[in-house]
């Protein structure tokens, strides 16, 4: 079992930055593929970014590429999402997710393949 706890959300003006963190416990973090997703009320969950367990491989949604950066510190069991040049359309609840996999150098963009989810944290970008 894996427990995930997000932190770092809040309110920011358009053009500003926020950094999200996701603390993991319960399983060796370096064996988990990690991802960030977001959901706007009334809309489907949307993929944001994913990072492999090992090797530093990353993949981003088109909406995040060039503005967001996903990183992880396996020694601290923590996943990060640095969000720059935020836009009002980035307003959503952001979720951290973890996936157990034998393919430690892979990423995953599909939420349905993730096994564990955090409770979510609100990010609001004002115009």
DADA-V691688 format. One record per pair of residues at least 24 apart in sequence whose C-alpha atoms are under 7 Angstrom apart, sorted by the first residue. I is the first residue (numbers start at 1). GAP is how many residues later the second one is. Records with the same first field share a line. If there is no record, write none. Layout:
I: GAP ; GAP
//
This chain:
1: 25 ; 26
2: 24 ; 25 ; 114
4: 92 ; 113 ; 114
5: 113 ; 114
6: 90 ; 112 ; 114 ; 115
7: 114
9: 112 ; 113 ; 114
10: 112 ; 113 ; 114
11: 112 ; 113 ; 114
12: 112 ; 113 ; 114
13: 112 ; 113 ; 114
14: 71 ; 72 ; 73 ; 74 ; 111 ; 112 ; 113
15: 70 ; 71 ; 72
16: 68 ; 69 ; 70
17: 66 ; 67 ; 68 ; 69
18: 64 ; 65 ; 66
19: 62 ; 63 ; 64
20: 60 ; 61 ; 62
21: 57 ; 58 ; 59 ; 60
22: 56 ; 57 ; 58 ; 74
23: 54 ; 55 ; 56
24: 53 ; 54
29: 45 ; 48
30: 24 ; 44
31: 69 ; 73
32: 66 ; 67 ; 68 ; 69
33: 65 ; 66 ; 67 ; 68 ; 71 ; 74
34: 63 ; 64 ; 65
35: 61 ; 62 ; 63
36: 58 ; 59 ; 60 ; 61
37: 57 ; 58 ; 59
38: 54 ; 55 ; 56 ; 57
39: 53 ; 54 ; 55
40: 52 ; 53
47: 62
50: 57 ; 58 ; 59
51: 56
52: 52 ; 53 ; 54 ; 55
53: 51 ; 52
54: 50 ; 51
55: 50
57: 48 ; 50
58: 49
59: 48
86: 39
87: 38
88: 37 ; 38 ; 39
90: 35
91: 32 ; 33 ; 34
92: 30 ; 31 ; 32
93: 27 ; 28 ; 29 ; 30
94: 26 ; 27 ; 28 ; 29
95: 24 ; 25 ; 26
//
